[in-house]
Amino acid sequence: MAQTFELHIESLDHEARGVAHLDGKVVFVEGALPGEHVTAQLIKKKPKFNTARATDIHKTSWLRVEPKCPHFGVCGGCAMQHLTPDAQVAVKQRVLEDAFKHLADLKPEQMLAPIHGPAWGYRYRARLTARLVPRKGGVLVGFHERRSSYVADMSSCSVLPSKVSDLLVPLRRLIESMSTPDRLPQIEVAVGDSVTALVLRHLEPLKDTDKELLRVFAQKHGVQWWLQPKGPDTVHLLDEAGSAQLAYSLPTFDVRMPFKPTDFTQVNHQINRVLVSKALTLLDVQPTERVLDLFCGLGNFTLPIARLARSVLGIEGSEVLVQRALENAIANGIDNAAFEARNLFEFTLEDLNALPAFDRMLIDPPREGALAVCEALVGQPDASRPKRIVYVSCNPATLARDAAVLCHRGPYRLRQAGVINMFPHTGHVESIAVFEPTKSTD
């Protein structure tokens, strides 16, 4: 029988686990909130900490709410549904502040108000696992269970748009009816402004009868099927003719962004619109200025910047995305945006100095951060440094690391920083930071 013990919960960690101490050792307790007295069951022992799960709550925190989703606690998609939305944002802000303090010995001169929006139905991108599980009665379609490779037995999902949530059970029946239900491991979801795209990963060639089943499903449920026989570069429409274009819009900047369902786009379209506007407000681009946008992807920031600046250069590691960004610029009638493909993880001072002169910079890297870029920036002479850098991050740890390079090894100061609740009910922390040279470059 698993060991149980009584604990007083002192605080929360970045995954919304309660933090307690037992015999001088830290215990992370799933399902527990600060101020609560709980009975917890041991999950795992480690040399420096233990993990446990709350089984009984004897004193309830005022921060606790009833989770909306009946699958919360089993499904691994969410970690914070039992916590009020405001408290979730506060947890994420503390994670960001702690990262700056403990990893970079920095404190922003100003903390920005958090950016947040709808807490439900926000997830416009998702990767669902499909698995034939005879002992569960057939095919399951959904997210993985918490700390497990098993698929959660879920019939709805509160963070997916309602139209997508309503497809979970019909998708089970569809996969079951196809010729090789055990060879269809994944369905990727991408929702645009007017198109819901589903990408079916299939490990065996589909039969004509399978394709007809997909067509009937698409007609009935108003979705668009894409097929993926191998890697992401093999993704293609089931039927090209008459297929509507998958796209999202940034109305403030009169920009429409076509994309493929496997392209990287932000999960939360509502928050993305606010984020783009906030980032450009912080960047404070003037009509006579040139801007550099690094890790530009499809041009999510680049094309809006082009509406405000004299010119903008977007750089991205993927040649495919660079071509897509260029096509998007042309489709939006933008002629002052250029794009280049290069490896920004191996970027040097020489690479930076070889670029055309620019006044401001936006950086939006993946979780690995932008260390090479920041090291190049600190080597620039004063006259060449951008007047302002806006850094959009999906990982507080690498943001803090890069901020330490800019502010301790280079002549920058951390002017502002704040969190963006891009993924409500999860521990994911998106953030934004503003850096300026300590000496004016005007």
C-alpha positions in Angstrom: 0.0 0.0 0.0 1.3 3.5 -0.9 2.5 5.6 2.0 0.2 8.5 3.1 0.9 11.4 5.4 -0.6 14.7 6.6 0.8 17.9 5.2 0.4 21.7 5.4 0.7 23.3 2.0 2.9 26.4 2.0 3.0 27.6 -1.6 2.7 26.5 -5.3 5.3 25.6 -7.8 5.2 26.5 -11.5 3.2 23.4 -12.3 0.5 24.4 -9.7 1.6 21.6 -7.3 1.4 22.4 -3.6 4.7 22.7 -1.9 5.1 21.2 1.6 7.9 19.9 3.8 8.1 16.6 5.6 11.0 15.7 7.8 13.1 18.5 6.2 12.4 17.3 2.7 10.3 19.1 0.0 7.2 17.4 -1.1 5.3 18.5 -4.3 1.7 17.6 -3.9 -0.6 17.4 -6.9 -4.1 18.8 -6.4 -3.2 20.8 -3.3 -3.3 24.6 -2.8 -1.6 27.0 -0.4 -3.0 27.1 3.1 -4.6 23.7 2.8 -4.2 20.8 5.2 -4.3 17.5 3.2 -3.7 13.8 3.4 -1.3 13.0 0.6 -0.3 9.7 -1.0 3.3 9.2 -2.1 3.9 8.9 -5.8 7.6 9.0 -6.1 10.7 9.4 -4.0 13.8 11.3 -5.2 17.0 12.2 -3.4 16.1 15.9 -3.0 12.3 15.8 -3.0 9.2 13.6 -3.1 6.0 13.9 -5.2 2.6 13.0 -3.9 -1.1 13.3 -4.7 -3.7 14.9 -2.4 -6.3 12.3 -1.5 -8.3 14.2 1.2 -8.5 17.9 1.8 -9.2 18.8 5.4 -9.0 22.6 5.1 -9.9 24.2 1.8 -8.1 27.2 0.2 -10.2 30.2 -0.8 -8.4 30.0 -4.1 -9.9 26.6 -5.0 -12.7 26.3 -7.6 -14.6 23.3 -9.0 -12.8 22.2 -12.2 -15.1 22.7 -15.2 -13.8 19.6 -17.1 -14.9 16.2 -15.8 -11.6 14.7 -16.9 -9.4 17.1 -14.9 -7.0 15.2 -12.7 -6.8 12.3 -15.1 -6.1 14.1 -18.4 -2.6 15.6 -18.6 -3.7 18.6 -20.7 -4.4 20.9 -17.8 -2.8 21.3 -14.3 -4.6 24.4 -12.8 -8.4 24.1 -13.4 -8.9 23.8 -9.6 -7.3 27.3 -9.2 -9.0 30.6 -9.8 -8.0 32.3 -13.1 -6.5 35.3 -11.3 -4.5 33.1 -9.1 -3.2 31.1 -12.1 -1.9 34.4 -13.6 -0.3 35.3 -10.2 1.5 32.0 -10.1 2.9 32.5 -13.6 4.1 36.0 -12.8 5.9 34.7 -9.7 7.6 32.1 -11.9 8.8 34.8 -14.2 10.0 37.1 -11.4 11.7 34.1 -9.7 13.5 33.2 -12.9 14.9 36.7 -13.3 15.9 36.8 -9.6 17.5 33.4 -9.2 18.8 32.7 -12.7 19.9 36.2 -13.7 20.1 38.3 -10.5 17.8 40.8 -12.3 14.6 42.7 -11.4 12.6 44.4 -14.1 12.3 48.1 -13.6 8.5 47.8 -14.3 6.3 44.7 -14.2 3.7 44.9 -17.0 0.0 44.1 -16.4 -0.6 40.5 -17.3 -2.1 39.7 -20.7 -5.0 37.3 -20.4 -8.2 36.4 -22.2 -10.8 33.6 -22.5 -10.1 30.8 -20.2 -12.2 28.2 -22.1 -12.4 27.1 -25.7 -9.1 28.9 -26.5 -7.0 26.1 -27.8 -7.0 26.4 -31.6 -4.1 24.0 -32.0 -3.9 20.5 -30.5 -2.3 17.1 -31.1 -4.7 14.3 -30.2 -3.6 10.7 -29.9 -5.8 8.0 -31.4 -5.3 4.5 -30.0 -7.2 1.2 -30.3 -7.8 0.0 -26.7 -10.0 -3.1 -26.9 -10.3 -3.3 -23.1 -11.8 0.2 -23.1 -14.3 -0.8 -25.8 -12.6 0.5 -28.9 -10.7 3.6 -30.0 -9.8 6.4 -27.7 -9.1 9.9 -29.1 -7.7 12.6 -26.8 -4.7 13.8 -24.7 -2.4 11.6 -22.7 -3.2 10.9 -19.1 -1.1 12.8 -16.5 2.4 11.3 -16.2 1.4 8.4 -18.5 1.6 7.3 -22.2 -2.0 6.1 -21.9 -4.7 8.0 -23.7 -7.3 9.7 -21.5 -10.8 8.3 -21.9 -12.4 11.7 -22.7 -15.6 12.6 -24.4 -15.2 16.4 -24.2 -12.5 19.0 -23.6 -13.3 22.4 -22.2 -10.1 24.1 -23.5 -10.8 23.1 -27.1 -13.3 25.2 -29.1 -16.7 23.6 -28.6 -16.9 22.5 -32.3 -13.6 20.5 -31.8 -14.6 19.1 -28.4 -17.8 17.8 -30.0 -15.8 15.9 -32.5 -14.0 13.7 -29.9 -16.6 10.9 -29.8 -17.4 11.0 -33.5 -13.7 10.7 -34.3 -13.5 7.6 -32.2 -16.3 6.0 -34.2 -14.7 7.2 -37.5 -11.3 5.6 -36.7 -13.0 2.4 -35.5 -14.8 2.1 -38.9 -11.6 2.4 -41.0 -9.6 -0.5 -42.3 -6.6 -0.2 -40.0 -7.7 1.6 -36.8 -4.5 0.5 -35.1 -2.3 2.3 -37.7 -3.8 5.8 -37.3 -1.9 7.1 -34.3 -2.5 10.9 -34.3 -4.9 13.6 -35.3 -3.6 17.2 -35.3 -6.1 20.0 -35.0 -5.6 23.5 -36.5 -8.5 26.0 -36.3 -8.4 29.1 -38.5 -10.9 32.0 -38.8 -13.3 29.9 -41.0 -11.7 26.5 -41.4 -11.2 23.6 -39.0 -8.4 21.4 -40.3 -7.7 17.8 -39.1 -4.4 16.1 -40.0 -4.6 12.4 -39.9 -1.3 10.6 -39.4 -1.5 7.2 -41.1 1.2 4.5 -41.0 -0.3 2.5 -43.9 -1.7 3.7 -47.2 -5.4 4.6 -46.9 -7.8 2.6 -49.0 -10.4 4.3 -51.2 -13.1 3.2 -48.7 -11.2 5.0 -45.9 -10.9 8.2 -47.9 -14.6 8.1 -48.6 -15.3 7.7 -44.9 -13.2 10.8 -44.3 -15.1 12.7 -46.9 -18.5 11.8 -45.4 -17.2 12.9 -42.0 -15.9 16.2 -43.4 -19.2 16.9 -45.0 -21.2 16.1 -41.9 -19.0 18.0 -39.4 -17.7 20.9 -41.5 -14.0 20.0 -41.3 -11.2 19.8 -43.7 -9.0 16.7 -43.9 -5.3 16.7 -44.4 -3.2 13.5 -44.6 0.3 12.8 -43.2 1.8 9.5 -44.4 5.3 10.2 -43.1 7.0 13.4 -41.8 5.5 16.9 -41.6 6.7 17.7 -45.1 4.3 15.0 -46.5 1.2 16.7 -45.2 -1.3 17.3 -48.0 -5.0 18.0 -48.5 -7.3 14.9 -48.9 -9.0 16.9 -51.7 -7.4 20.0 -53.2 -10.3 21.0 -55.3 -12.7 23.4 -53.6 -10.9 23.4 -50.3 -11.1 26.7 -48.4 -7.8 28.3 -47.2 -6.7 27.8 -43.6 -5.8 31.3 -42.2 -6.0 33.6 -39.2 -6.2 37.3 -39.1 -4.7 40.3 -37.3 -7.4 42.9 -37.9 -5.6 45.8 -36.2 -2.9 45.6 -38.8 -5.1 44.5 -41.8 -3.1 41.3 -42.0 -4.4 37.8 -43.0 -2.1 34.9 -42.4 -2.6 31.7 -44.4 -0.9 28.7 -42.9 -0.7 24.9 -43.2 -2.0 22.9 -40.2 1.4 21.7 -39.2 3.0 25.2 -39.4 3.9 26.7 -36.0 1.2 29.2 -35.0 0.1 30.4 -31.6 -2.4 28.1 -29.9 -4.5 31.0 -28.6 -5.6 33.3 -31.5 -7.4 35.8 -29.2 -4.3 36.2 -27.0 -2.0 36.3 -30.1 -3.8 39.4 -31.4 -3.4 41.1 -28.1 0.2 40.0 -27.9 1.1 41.3 -31.3 -0.4 44.7 -30.5 1.3 44.9 -27.1 4.7 43.9 -28.5 4.5 46.5 -31.3 3.4 49.2 -28.8 6.4 48.3 -26.6 8.7 48.3 -29.6 7.5 51.8 -30.4 8.4 51.6 -34.1 8.7 54.9 -36.0 7.8 55.3 -39.7 11.4 56.1 -40.6 13.0 53.1 -38.8 14.2 49.7 -39.9 13.4 46.7 -37.7 14.9 43.2 -37.4 12.6 40.4 -36.5 14.4 37.2 -35.4 12.8 33.8 -35.3 10.0 35.3 -37.5 8.2 32.1 -38.5 5.4 32.9 -40.9 5.7 36.6 -40.2 3.3 36.8 -37.2 5.1 40.0 -36.0 7.0 40.8 -39.2 4.0 41.8 -41.3 2.3 44.0 -38.6 5.7 45.7 -38.1 5.9 46.4 -41.8 2.7 48.4 -41.5 4.5 50.7 -39.1 8.1 50.8 -40.1 10.2 52.0 -43.1 11.3 48.3 -43.5 11.6 45.1 -41.7 13.8 42.0 -42.1 12.6 38.7 -40.8 15.0 35.9 -40.2 14.0 32.3 -39.6 15.8 29.0 -39.5 13.3 27.1 -41.8 13.5 27.8 -45.5 10.0 26.5 -45.9 8.7 29.1 -43.3 10.7 31.9 -44.9 9.1 31.1 -48.3 5.7 31.0 -46.6 6.3 34.3 -44.9 7.3 35.9 -48.2 4.1 34.6 -49.8 2.1 36.0 -47.0 3.7 39.4 -47.4 2.8 39.4 -51.1 -0.7 38.3 -50.4 -1.1 41.2 -48.0 0.3 43.7 -50.4 3.3 44.3 -48.2 6.5 45.3 -50.1 8.7 46.6 -47.3 9.3 43.2 -45.7 12.2 41.0 -46.6 13.0 37.5 -45.3 16.1 35.3 -44.9 16.8 31.8 -43.7 19.7 31.2 -41.4 20.6 29.3 -38.3 20.0 31.7 -35.4 21.3 29.2 -32.9 24.8 29.7 -34.4 24.5 33.4 -35.0 27.7 35.4 -34.5 28.7 39.1 -34.1 30.0 38.9 -37.7 26.6 37.7 -38.9 24.9 40.5 -37.0 27.3 43.2 -38.3 26.8 41.9 -41.9 23.1 42.7 -41.8 21.7 46.1 -42.9 21.6 48.7 -40.2 18.4 48.5 -38.0 16.9 50.6 -35.3 14.8 48.2 -33.3 14.7 44.4 -32.8 12.0 41.8 -31.9 13.0 38.3 -30.8 10.5 35.5 -30.5 12.6 32.2 -30.1 11.5 28.7 -29.3 12.0 27.2 -25.8 15.8 27.0 -26.4 16.0 30.8 -26.3 18.3 33.2 -28.2 21.6 32.8 -26.5 23.8 33.2 -29.7 21.8 36.3 -30.7 22.2 37.9 -27.3 26.0 37.2 -27.2 26.3 38.8 -30.6 24.3 41.9 -29.5 26.6 42.5 -26.5 29.6 42.6 -28.9 28.2 45.4 -31.0 29.7 49.0 -30.7 27.4 51.5 -29.0 26.4 53.3 -32.2 25.1 50.1 -33.8 22.9 48.8 -30.9 19.2 48.8 -31.4 17.3 51.5 -29.5 15.0 48.9 -28.1 14.7 45.1 -28.0 11.4 43.3 -27.4 11.8 39.7 -26.5 8.8 37.3 -26.5 9.5 34.1 -24.7 7.8 30.8 -24.1 10.4 29.7 -21.4 11.2 31.9 -18.4 14.5 30.0 -17.7 16.0 30.7 -21.1 14.6 34.3 -21.1 16.4 34.9 -17.8 19.6 33.3 -19.1 19.6 35.6 -22.1 18.7 38.6 -20.0 21.7 38.0 -17.9 23.9 38.0 -21.0 22.4 41.3 -22.2 22.4 43.0 -18.8 25.5 41.7 -17.0 27.8 41.1 -20.0 26.4 43.8 -22.1 25.2 47.4 -21.7 21.5 46.7 -21.5 18.9 47.2 -18.8 15.7 45.2 -18.3 13.1 48.0 -18.6 9.9 46.0 -18.5 8.6 42.4 -18.3 5.2 40.7 -17.9 3.4 37.4 -18.4 1.0 36.4 -21.1 -1.5 33.7 -20.2 -1.4 32.0 -23.6 -2.3 28.6 -22.1 -4.9 29.0 -19.3 -5.1 26.1 -16.8 -1.6 24.9 -17.7 1.8 25.6 -16.2 3.1 27.0 -19.5 4.4 30.6 -19.0 4.6 32.9 -22.0 6.2 36.3 -21.3 7.5 39.5 -22.8 10.5 41.7 -21.9 11.8 45.0 -23.1 15.6 45.8 -23.1 17.3 49.2 -23.8 20.9 50.2 -23.9 22.1 51.9 -20.7 23.5 54.6 -23.0 21.1 56.2 -25.4 21.7 55.4 -29.1 19.6 58.3 -30.4 
